[in-house]
C-alpha cells in the first residue's frame, strides 16, 4: 500500500469533516445573503443570483463522506472525489482563464484536470485503473454540468464528487475491492 494512502487522512472519523462541511456551507450561505460581494463564488464572481456553487461543494461532502466513509468504510474514496472537485476543477478554472480568458469548457483545462485527478487517484485509490476511470468520469461530469455545460440545471460542484464516488465505489464492488 502506498504510504500516502495510509498517512494522509487528518481525521480518524468522518464525523468532524461532516460537521465542518455543514458549518462551512452555512457560513458561505450566510455570506451569500449578508455580504455577497466579499467572496468570489458567493456573489462576487458575476454569476447569477441563484448559483450556489461553493455552497454546494461544502454540502456535497456530507453525503459523499457519509456513504463512502461511514457506511462503506472507504475514506480514501471520499477524500479522492472531494479532491477531484477542489483541486481538479479548481485548476481547470485557472487554466481556463489563463488560456482562454473567459468561462469556456476547453480541451486544455480538461487535460490538466484529468492529469491532476489521476495524480490524486494514484495517492488514494487501489487499483489505480479504478481511480483513472473515476478521474475520467470527473472530467466528463465537469464538462456536462454547470452554467456553461450541457446540463445547465445542475452544478459541477456537487456532480463531480457524487458521480466520481459512485463510479469508483461501484467498480470497487464489481472487482471485489470493496
C-alpha positions in Angstrom: 0.0 0.0 0.0 1.2 3.5 -0.9 2.5 5.5 2.1 0.2 8.4 1.1 -2.9 6.2 1.3 -2.1 5.3 4.9 -0.9 8.7 6.3 -2.9 11.5 4.6 -6.1 11.3 6.5 -6.1 14.0 9.1 -9.3 12.7 10.8 -9.8 9.2 12.2 -13.5 9.6 11.9 -15.8 11.1 9.3 -17.8 13.0 11.9 -15.6 16.0 12.1 -15.3 16.5 8.4 -19.1 16.2 8.1 -19.7 18.7 10.9 -17.1 21.1 9.4 -18.7 20.8 5.9 -22.1 21.6 7.2 -20.8 24.6 9.2 -18.7 25.9 6.3 -21.7 25.6 4.0 -23.8 27.6 6.5 -21.1 30.2 6.7 -21.0 30.5 2.9 -24.7 30.7 2.7 -24.7 33.4 5.4 -22.1 35.3 3.5 -24.2 35.0 0.3 -27.1 36.9 2.0 -25.2 39.3 4.3 -22.2 40.4 2.1 -22.3 38.6 -1.2 -19.6 40.6 -3.0 -17.0 39.8 -0.4 -16.2 36.3 -1.6 -15.8 35.0 -5.1 -18.4 32.3 -5.7 -20.9 33.5 -3.2 -21.9 36.5 -5.2 -18.6 38.2 -6.1 -17.9 36.4 -9.3 -20.6 37.9 -11.5 -22.6 34.7 -11.5 -26.4 34.7 -11.4 -28.0 35.1 -8.0 -29.4 31.5 -8.0 -25.9 29.9 -8.4 -24.7 28.4 -5.1 -21.6 26.6 -6.5 -19.2 26.8 -3.5 -22.1 26.2 -1.1 -23.0 23.0 -3.0 -19.4 21.8 -2.7 -19.3 22.3 1.0 -22.6 20.4 1.5 -22.0 17.6 -1.0 -19.2 16.5 1.3 -21.9 15.3 3.7 -23.4 12.5 1.5 -20.0 11.6 0.0 -18.4 11.3 3.4 -21.4 9.5 4.9 -21.7 6.9 2.2 -18.1 6.4 1.3 -16.6 6.6 4.8 -19.2 5.9 7.4 -21.3 3.4 5.6 -18.8 1.6 3.3 -15.6 2.3 5.3 -13.8 3.8 2.3 -12.4 7.1 3.5 -9.9 7.3 0.6 -12.8 7.3 -1.9 -14.5 10.2 -0.1 -11.2 12.2 0.1 -10.3 11.4 -3.6 -13.7 12.5 -5.0 -13.8 15.7 -3.0 -10.2 16.5 -4.1 -11.3 15.9 -7.7 -13.6 18.9 -7.2 -11.4 21.0 -5.0 -8.1 20.6 -6.9 -9.2 19.2 -10.3 -12.0 21.6 -11.0 -10.1 24.5 -9.4 -7.0 24.0 -11.6 -9.4 23.8 -14.6 -10.6 27.3 -13.8 -7.1 28.7 -13.6 -6.2 27.1 -16.9 -9.4 28.4 -18.5 -8.8 32.0 -17.5 -5.1 31.8 -18.4 -5.5 30.3 -21.8 -9.0 31.3 -23.0 -9.5 34.4 -20.8 -13.2 33.6 -20.3 -15.6 31.0 -18.9 -15.3 28.2 -21.5 -15.0 24.4 -21.3 -11.9 23.8 -23.3 -9.5 20.9 -24.0 -6.5 22.3 -22.1 -8.5 22.8 -18.9 -9.9 19.3 -19.2 -6.5 17.7 -19.8 -5.0 19.5 -16.8 -8.0 18.4 -14.7 -7.6 14.8 -15.8 -3.9 14.9 -15.0 -4.5 16.3 -11.5 -7.3 13.8 -10.9 -5.1 10.9 -11.9 -2.3 12.1 -9.5 -4.9 12.3 -6.7 -6.1 8.8 -7.6 -2.6 7.5 -7.6 -2.3 8.8 -4.0 -5.5 7.3 -2.7 -7.1 4.6 -4.9 -6.1 1.0 -5.4 -6.1 -0.4 -8.0 -5.1 2.7 -9.9 -7.1 1.9 -13.0 -10.3 2.3 -11.0 -9.1 5.8 -9.9 -8.3 6.6 -13.6 -11.8 5.7 -14.6 -13.1 7.8 -11.7 -10.9 10.7 -13.0 -12.3 10.4 -16.5 -15.8 10.5 -15.1 -14.9 13.6 -13.1 -13.7 15.4 -16.2 -16.8 14.3 -18.2 -19.0 15.5 -15.4 -17.2 18.8 -15.3 -17.9 19.3 -19.0 -21.6 18.2 -18.7 -22.8 20.3 -15.7 -22.9 24.0 -14.8 -23.7 27.3 -16.4 -21.5 26.6 -19.4 -22.1 22.8 -19.5 -24.8 20.7 -21.2 -27.0 20.3 -18.1 -27.4 23.9 -17.0 -29.8 22.8 -14.3 -27.0 21.0 -12.4 -23.8 22.2 -10.8 -20.5 20.5 -11.2 -19.6 21.4 -7.6 -22.0 18.7 -6.4 -22.0 16.5 -9.5 -18.2 15.8 -9.7 -17.9 14.3 -6.2 -21.2 12.4 -6.5 -20.6 10.8 -9.9 -17.0 10.0 -9.4 -17.6 8.5 -6.0 -20.5 6.4 -7.4 -18.3 5.2 -10.2 -15.3 4.3 -8.0 -17.4 2.6 -5.4 -19.3 0.5 -8.0 -16.1 -0.5 -9.7 -14.6 -1.5 -6.4 -17.7 -3.5 -5.6 -17.6 -5.3 -9.0 -14.0 -6.2 -8.7 -14.1 -7.3 -5.1 -12.1 -4.4 -3.8 -14.9 -3.1 -1.6 
